[in-house]
């Protein structure tokens, strides 16, 4: 028997404290005009000192599970995408599992940065298709604010990132009409590790000398993210357009058939350029980077939830997502909501 999957529940959560570009002007050599012109970001949410990534994920997960009409005990797998774990090990999915009170089920942590949610969605879709699982919780959550260089030296990267979480429940479904029934149609994933150091955090790690972390590494600032912005921009536009085109071709649709585009929110200029390359009307792209910044693995489900609440995403719509991030990793997905 053939199985299909569909997104049955969506949830999101951001910490209440908002930091505007004007707040960042007081921390580093930057300006509201500079940030908006280069990124489109106007504000971002940052956690307080006591909040962790799994705390944000728990809030989003509970909303998604309830939206699916399920209880936590109905979830039979967790796929957690994050680059900002609660601890080095165990994976943050285990901490979320404990907070949800659902022991014994399978838990995966996905470390594919900005493409993490699409990798997680693909993994969930494949497990549901196999027939082994019925309701899989896919989470993207990040606490960036505790790992940023908030001095003038770090302004190029630190202005970009916000904290937040998004979650979906991927459930088994029967598809009678693929042109109408809600289901995940395709996921398309790629990576090229030869660009790993174009966007990365060098330390801590086992490749930085005799110790994973040392005062010397901290003094050099190697525990802060580093980015070659121009290289990332060029590759992001190229790869997002390529993978989305590939997914559409494999499904026998065109970009004109897509009702709504939920792109990863790294930079408003990237999404606008992808739209230009693929000739997508701007009104079909739903962006949230203006108010959340780049929340990495959380951007797509976070945007999905906002789009639903605002009436932009409705049942029956054909939706496309594409993402690009550190690794380099990139991917796309098409689904009927």
Secondary structure, 3 states (H helix, E strand, C coil): CCCEEEEEEEEEECCCCEEEHHHHHCCCCCCHHHHHHHHCCCEEECCCCCCCHHHHHHHHHHHHHHHCCCCHHHCCEEEEECCCCCCCCCCHHHHHHHHHCCCCCEEEEECCHHHHHHHHHHHHHHHHHHCCCCEEEEEEEECCHHHCCCCHHHHHHHCCECCEEEEEEEEEECCCCCCCCCEEEEEEEEECHHHHHHEECCCCCCCCCCCCCCHHHHHCCCCCCEECHHHHHHHHHHHHHHHHHHHHHHHCCCHHHCCEECCCCCCHHHHHHHHHHHCCCHHHECCCHHHHCECHHHHHHHHHHHHHHCCCCCCCCEEEEEEEECCCEEEEEEEEC
